[in-house]
Amino acid sequence: MAASNVEDMNQQGVRWTADQVLALAPDAASRKAGSKLGAAGPWSEAGSSSAGAVWGLCKGSGSKPYQTVVDTTGPAYKCSCPSRKFPCKHALGLLLLWAGPDGADGTVPEARPPEWAEQWLADRRERAAEQDEPAPSAGKGGEAEGARRRAERRAERATAGATELEQRLTDLLRGGLAGAESAGYEMWEETARRMVDAQVPGLASRVQELGSIPGSGAGWPVRLLEECALLHLLDQAWLRREQLPGPLAATVRTRLGLPVSAGGPPVRDQWLVLAQYDSAEGKLTTRRIWLYGEESGRTALLLSFGAAGRAPELALPVGLVLDAELSSYPGAGQLRAALGERFAVPEPRPLRPTTLDVADATAAYGIALRDDPWLESWPVTLGGVVPVQEEGGGGRGGGGGGGWQLADADGKFALPVADKAVSRPGLWKLVAISGGAPVTVFGECGHGGFTPLTAWPAEPGAEAISLS
Amino acid sequence: MNATGPITTGPHPGTTASAQPSPGTTAIAQPCPVATWEELVTSALLGTDRRRPPVAVPPGKDLSAALLDAAAVETVRRRAGLRPADAAGLPERAAPDERPPLPAAARRRLALLLADRPGSGSGRRSTAPDLTELLPQWLAAANDHGYAAPAELLPALLDAARGRTDLRPQALRFAGPRALWLAHLNPDWKFALRTSPGGNALPRARDIEGVQRLWEEGLFAERVALLAAVRADAPEAARELLAGTWSTERAEDRLMFLDSLRAGLSDGDESFLERALSDRSRNVRATAAELLSALPNSALAARMADRASPCVAMDETRSGITVEAPHACDAAMERDGVVSQAPSGRGQRAWWLGQLVEATPLATWPSRLGGRSPEEITALPVRDDWRPELHAAWCRAAVRQRDAVWARALLGVPSAPEAGGPGAVSLAERAKLLAVLPAAERAEWVAGFIDAHGLSEAFQLLGVCNLPWSGTLGRAVVDALNIARDAGSYPWSFSGVMGLAERCLDPAETSRLESLTAISDEPEDGAPGAVGYWAEAFQRLVGTLRLRAAMIAEMTPPGAAADTRP
């Protein structure tokens, strides 16, 4: 992969910034703990190599210091501490020390790796070499045939699942949604389990969400009908996918949660990191990273997953610009892409995305629905908007506290801030940054309102500030 | 909430999605002209068995499937046709903050300090520094430099100040005008409007009309702030303000106003205070008397001197002091603030004596006692066990009158054997006396005390020393800690002093501490494992000092003195 290129770069002695290091932390606690270890005190025998390795011994509470080694080309980490965080605070502290002002000329000098570090580094190199080798081509035809059969079986099960779900939806509508409130959550849970059995996770999670709508406050029958109808639309689209145009059929596969892979041609660009945020679904943490291409003007979404309390591996600090290739996933209206080769370590640059006003932002979501009717929201950057507290307060959603809007600077039109975003600390950050003056805000604009994710203060050259 | 929230972006602001036709659909061609959204919802709610939806059913298709078809089209159509809402009124803009912005590294540091909420770590003190304890220092340093607070950190800063009253003055000064602007929008931060001077742009002292209006119509907190502001500028005008409404104020308000006169108390306040001695409220009278006794030239001080002088005299041998406590507490004494009823367990006459002596100007005593200096007077024996009572009263007088000469005399030599134990002057009183001395002298005295008596009694005294500790004081503390370690006790016996040292020791001491972080041999009679815990405690101390040094270095404006790191 990109290893060789990044290695070249490190040979020129590029050390990371503290921000880049801290962005690797799996959570706030690790960031804090790592920062505390980012000073010379507990470290001894620290060093770094031109091949991108950094190592050191960190004094802990025991008598034996922890052995920490990081391969910055991965990045990959190894530490003899018992922490299950990844990277652990020692790895973060070591990188901070290396990135710090004294790193190059004293605390982490260029050196040969000691034996304990070298062993691990050598193993990694070996494994990387194996992966780079092309897969053996023998038996390719047979394998392709097997893959096709597996995909067919999977599709059959999905069809069975979609058919069953259709049956349940029409039954529900026949009896009336009013009954759904009394039927309770179990009915939906059971249906969701059936969809898991049918290996259609996309349908399963939609069904689960349906279960939370009945009795969820004023207007729930409308919301339930909307979601049932969209689910029905998805079922029907799958059952008649042969009649759909190719891109829309791919979107339907994606929405069902069937395996898709990034097949688009790699597009190299200067990608500005617009936002990065995590959401937890059960034991799985999903990290979403929004990118904006300087040349292509494209907005792309990277997904990274972390299972069982581990932080997703990919971490890109907001506001940095990444010289890299992306290849997109298939499907109409799909922005997801896979990160390919990276040509440089991300660096801060005063790049800003193109902006829309409030009316164009709603229109952009509407247009995007043409390609993918199941879209909840669409990424847009609003230019020159002011956060405004709605009069009367507490009107919408009954969530307590006043509602908020992002209003065009001329005070004519506004987008309401999504209910779930109103209760987040990021909103107050946004209000503070604005101070009543227009700011640039990136976020997700959808039928539930606007969710602000990143803001740029009005001053020219001001840094992007993450609100998530 | 999931993403199925209400549609709120219709052209009419505040329209919640209920079973109504969406106004957002008006501009779009109608693909399903028969059924309105409302009819679809009603039918769905009741069930197609009960309410037939107004949809065309293609042959072979189920009625409820046809309803879902129509609803899907409507849903997407409604969403695609969303319009922006009308904007609520734009807010006023926050006043500009003209201070220079924080250097980037200092900004990151502040974000970390604010993210470190108390109780977020594990129970035991580890080797890592406690960041929350460093926030007050950080704020003080930032204010010394006069930096503006980064806007995006204001919410976290206000939240921190909300939880910790002691942080508020520094935090709000640093937070600046935008924090006040924010505080108007969020009820959680109302305290900022109350606490901060100039929270609601106080009128200037010369704006007589504005001052008068706010004084008459303002909230209590605003009036206290106004009084302080006017008093700083024009004390005479402030007193007139107070005197003008004095008789109509509530007793508890009068007490608070009077208390606020402590700052900048001067002889000019005497006549006002003298009048307050006849106040209806006992607490107001007592406070007025106390303030008057802090003015050695006041008539009250002279009256007290007249009463106290006969009670204290040289004995017949001219080698000691005799005390004759007053026999009665008359109405005039009570008017001057003497509390007649002694607390239980104290002698009535000794109680009166104490109050008279503490309110008497200290300059009374050298002439009364044969021209002796304060040192000589405090060294004199006192007959009949009156010494504790008399010296304690002098201590209170020295503190109240901020008399450094007397404070020095009463403190004595720090290495004196009785200084370590409970002598005539308690540790708490010593701490107060020390506060009267100049900072450098204070530090010297405490250093001498620690050299002679160790750390076990030093905590309170260290608390009144200026930050960072002077070289002598710092070295005395480190040496004493080292001695305690060699003695083989556990470090948590000294955790109070350790915690103070982390905050107060000059980071320049770090290099001297390095050697102490090593694990040395266990002393033979030491507590088991103590050596390891000491090494850990010193590691933590060194870590915190490094962090503080880095913190201060980060404040240096870019370009100026590039290398201030130790």
Chai-1 contact restraints between the chains, C-beta under 6 A:
chainA,res_idxA,chainB,res_idxB,connection_type,confidence,min_distance_angstrom,max_distance_angstrom,comment,restraint_id
A,A28,B,A115,contact,1.0,0.0,6.0,A-B,restraint_1
A,K32,B,D116,contact,1.0,0.0,6.0,A-B,restraint_2
A,S35,B,L112,contact,1.0,0.0,6.0,A-B,restraint_3
A,K36,B,A128,contact,1.0,0.0,6.0,A-B,restraint_4
A,A39,B,R546,contact,1.0,0.0,6.0,A-B,restraint_5
A,G41,B,V542,contact,1.0,0.0,6.0,A-B,restraint_6
A,G41,B,G543,contact,1.0,0.0,6.0,A-B,restraint_7
A,G41,B,R546,contact,1.0,0.0,6.0,A-B,restraint_8
A,T170,B,D62,contact,1.0,0.0,6.0,A-B,restraint_9
A,T170,B,S64,contact,1.0,0.0,6.0,A-B,restraint_10
A,T170,B,A65,contact,1.0,0.0,6.0,A-B,restraint_11
A,L173,B,A44,contact,1.0,0.0,6.0,A-B,restraint_12
A,L173,B,T48,contact,1.0,0.0,6.0,A-B,restraint_13
A,L173,B,S64,contact,1.0,0.0,6.0,A-B,restraint_14
A,L173,B,L67,contact,1.0,0.0,6.0,A-B,restraint_15
A,R174,B,G47,contact,1.0,0.0,6.0,A-B,restraint_16
A,R174,B,T48,contact,1.0,0.0,6.0,A-B,restraint_17
A,R174,B,D49,contact,1.0,0.0,6.0,A-B,restraint_18
A,R174,B,S64,contact,1.0,0.0,6.0,A-B,restraint_19
A,G175,B,G47,contact,1.0,0.0,6.0,A-B,restraint_20
A,G176,B,L45,contact,1.0,0.0,6.0,A-B,restraint_21
A,G176,B,L46,contact,1.0,0.0,6.0,A-B,restraint_22
A,G176,B,G47,contact,1.0,0.0,6.0,A-B,restraint_23
A,L177,B,A44,contact,1.0,0.0,6.0,A-B,restraint_24
A,L177,B,L45,contact,1.0,0.0,6.0,A-B,restraint_25
A,A178,B,L45,contact,1.0,0.0,6.0,A-B,restraint_26
A,E209,B,N2,contact,1.0,0.0,6.0,A-B,restraint_27
A,G219,B,P6,contact,1.0,0.0,6.0,A-B,restraint_28
A,G219,B,T16,contact,1.0,0.0,6.0,A-B,restraint_29
A,G219,B,A17,contact,1.0,0.0,6.0,A-B,restraint_30
A,G219,B,S18,contact,1.0,0.0,6.0,A-B,restraint_31
A,P221,B,V41,contact,1.0,0.0,6.0,A-B,restraint_32
A,P221,B,L45,contact,1.0,0.0,6.0,A-B,restraint_33
A,V222,B,A17,contact,1.0,0.0,6.0,A-B,restraint_34
A,V222,B,V41,contact,1.0,0.0,6.0,A-B,restraint_35
A,R223,B,T4,contact,1.0,0.0,6.0,A-B,restraint_36
A,L225,B,V41,contact,1.0,0.0,6.0,A-B,restraint_37
A,L225,B,A44,contact,1.0,0.0,6.0,A-B,restraint_38
A,L225,B,A71,contact,1.0,0.0,6.0,A-B,restraint_39
A,E226,B,T75,contact,1.0,0.0,6.0,A-B,restraint_40
A,E227,B,T4,contact,1.0,0.0,6.0,A-B,restraint_41
A,A229,B,L68,contact,1.0,0.0,6.0,A-B,restraint_42
A,A229,B,A71,contact,1.0,0.0,6.0,A-B,restraint_43
A,A229,B,A72,contact,1.0,0.0,6.0,A-B,restraint_44
A,A229,B,T75,contact,1.0,0.0,6.0,A-B,restraint_45
A,H232,B,L68,contact,1.0,0.0,6.0,A-B,restraint_46
A,H232,B,A72,contact,1.0,0.0,6.0,A-B,restraint_47
A,L233,B,A72,contact,1.0,0.0,6.0,A-B,restraint_48
A,V358,B,P84,contact,1.0,0.0,6.0,A-B,restraint_49
A,A359,B,P84,contact,1.0,0.0,6.0,A-B,restraint_50
A,T362,B,L82,contact,1.0,0.0,6.0,A-B,restraint_51
A,T362,B,P84,contact,1.0,0.0,6.0,A-B,restraint_52
A,G366,B,A80,contact,1.0,0.0,6.0,A-B,restraint_53
A,L369,B,V76,contact,1.0,0.0,6.0,A-B,restraint_54
A,L369,B,R79,contact,1.0,0.0,6.0,A-B,restraint_55
A,L369,B,A80,contact,1.0,0.0,6.0,A-B,restraint_56
A,P373,B,V76,contact,1.0,0.0,6.0,A-B,restraint_57
A,E376,B,A3,contact,1.0,0.0,6.0,A-B,restraint_58
A,V386,B,L90,contact,1.0,0.0,6.0,A-B,restraint_59
A,V388,B,A88,contact,1.0,0.0,6.0,A-B,restraint_60
A,E390,B,A88,contact,1.0,0.0,6.0,A-B,restraint_61
A,E391,B,A88,contact,1.0,0.0,6.0,A-B,restraint_62
A,G395,B,G14,contact,1.0,0.0,6.0,A-B,restraint_63
A,Q405,B,A88,contact,1.0,0.0,6.0,A-B,restraint_64
A,A407,B,A87,contact,1.0,0.0,6.0,A-B,restraint_65
A,G411,B,A87,contact,1.0,0.0,6.0,A-B,restraint_66
A,G411,B,L90,contact,1.0,0.0,6.0,A-B,restraint_67
A,K412,B,A87,contact,1.0,0.0,6.0,A-B,restraint_68
A,F413,B,P84,contact,1.0,0.0,6.0,A-B,restraint_69
A,F413,B,A87,contact,1.0,0.0,6.0,A-B,restraint_70
A,A414,B,A85,contact,1.0,0.0,6.0,A-B,restraint_71
A,A414,B,A87,contact,1.0,0.0,6.0,A-B,restraint_72
A,L415,B,P84,contact,1.0,0.0,6.0,A-B,restraint_73
A,P416,B,T8,contact,1.0,0.0,6.0,A-B,restraint_74
A,P416,B,A85,contact,1.0,0.0,6.0,A-B,restraint_75
A,D419,B,M1,contact,1.0,0.0,6.0,A-B,restraint_76
A,D419,B,G5,contact,1.0,0.0,6.0,A-B,restraint_77
A,K420,B,M1,contact,1.0,0.0,6.0,A-B,restraint_78
A,W428,B,P155,contact,1.0,0.0,6.0,A-B,restraint_79
A,K429,B,E152,contact,1.0,0.0,6.0,A-B,restraint_80
A,K429,B,P155,contact,1.0,0.0,6.0,A-B,restraint_81
A,A432,B,A151,contact,1.0,0.0,6.0,A-B,restraint_82
A,A432,B,L154,contact,1.0,0.0,6.0,A-B,restraint_83
A,A432,B,P155,contact,1.0,0.0,6.0,A-B,restraint_84
A,A432,B,L182,contact,1.0,0.0,6.0,A-B,restraint_85
A,I433,B,A151,contact,1.0,0.0,6.0,A-B,restraint_86
A,I433,B,E152,contact,1.0,0.0,6.0,A-B,restraint_87
A,G435,B,A94,contact,1.0,0.0,6.0,A-B,restraint_88
A,G435,B,R178,contact,1.0,0.0,6.0,A-B,restraint_89
A,G436,B,P91,contact,1.0,0.0,6.0,A-B,restraint_90
A,G436,B,E92,contact,1.0,0.0,6.0,A-B,restraint_91
A,G436,B,R93,contact,1.0,0.0,6.0,A-B,restraint_92
A,G436,B,A94,contact,1.0,0.0,6.0,A-B,restraint_93
A,A437,B,R93,contact,1.0,0.0,6.0,A-B,restraint_94
A,H447,B,I7,contact,1.0,0.0,6.0,A-B,restraint_95
A,H447,B,R79,contact,1.0,0.0,6.0,A-B,restraint_96
A,G448,B,A3,contact,1.0,0.0,6.0,A-B,restraint_97
A,G448,B,G5,contact,1.0,0.0,6.0,A-B,restraint_98
A,G449,B,T8,contact,1.0,0.0,6.0,A-B,restraint_99
A,I465,B,E152,contact,1.0,0.0,6.0,A-B,restraint_100
